């Protein structure tokens, strides 16, 4: 597998995951959205938590 193919496959996988759990639900105005271009309020909270957890994990590995 070429690097570009791996990158494309990985990017599509991340995009699919984000669509499934971060940008479906209520937006900041309380409007129900499904696979919106932006994440929902809860989606942003979840993403922030995931990034923080991974950052802590990487720092502890050093």
C-alpha positions as CSV (number, residue, x, y, z in Angstrom):
1,X,0.0,0.0,0.0
2,X,1.3,3.4,-1.0
3,X,1.6,6.2,1.6
4,X,-1.1,8.2,-0.3
5,X,-3.5,5.3,-0.2
6,X,-2.9,4.8,3.5
7,X,-3.4,8.5,4.2
8,X,-6.6,8.5,2.1
9,X,-8.0,5.4,3.9
10,X,-7.1,6.8,7.3
11,X,-8.6,10.2,6.6
12,X,-11.9,8.6,5.3
13,X,-12.0,6.5,8.5
14,X,-11.6,9.5,10.8
15,X,-14.2,11.5,8.8
16,X,-16.7,8.6,9.1
17,X,-16.2,8.4,12.8
18,X,-16.6,12.1,13.2
19,X,-19.8,12.0,11.3
20,X,-21.2,9.2,13.4
21,X,-20.6,10.6,16.8
22,X,-19.7,14.2,16.8
23,X,-22.0,16.1,14.3
24,X,-25.4,14.5,14.9
25,X,-27.6,15.8,17.6
26,X,-28.6,19.3,18.8
27,X,-26.6,22.3,17.7
28,X,-25.9,25.4,19.8
29,X,-29.3,26.7,19.0
30,X,-31.0,23.5,20.1
31,X,-31.9,22.6,16.5
32,X,-31.6,18.8,15.7
33,X,-29.0,18.2,13.0
34,X,-27.8,15.0,11.3
35,X,-24.3,14.8,9.7
36,X,-24.0,18.6,9.8
37,X,-20.9,20.2,8.4
38,X,-20.2,21.5,12.0
39,X,-20.1,19.4,15.1
40,X,-22.8,19.7,17.7
41,X,-22.1,21.3,21.1
42,X,-21.7,17.8,22.6
43,X,-19.6,16.8,19.7
44,X,-17.1,19.7,20.3
45,X,-17.1,18.7,24.0
46,X,-16.3,15.1,23.2
47,X,-13.6,16.0,20.7
48,X,-12.0,18.3,23.2
49,X,-12.0,15.5,25.8
50,X,-10.5,13.0,23.4
51,X,-7.7,15.4,22.4
52,X,-6.9,16.2,26.0
53,X,-6.9,12.5,27.0
54,X,-4.5,11.7,24.1
55,X,-2.3,14.7,24.9
56,X,-2.0,13.5,28.5
57,X,-1.2,10.0,27.4
58,X,1.5,11.2,25.1
59,X,3.1,13.5,27.7
60,X,3.1,10.6,30.2
61,X,5.0,8.4,27.7
62,X,7.9,10.8,27.7
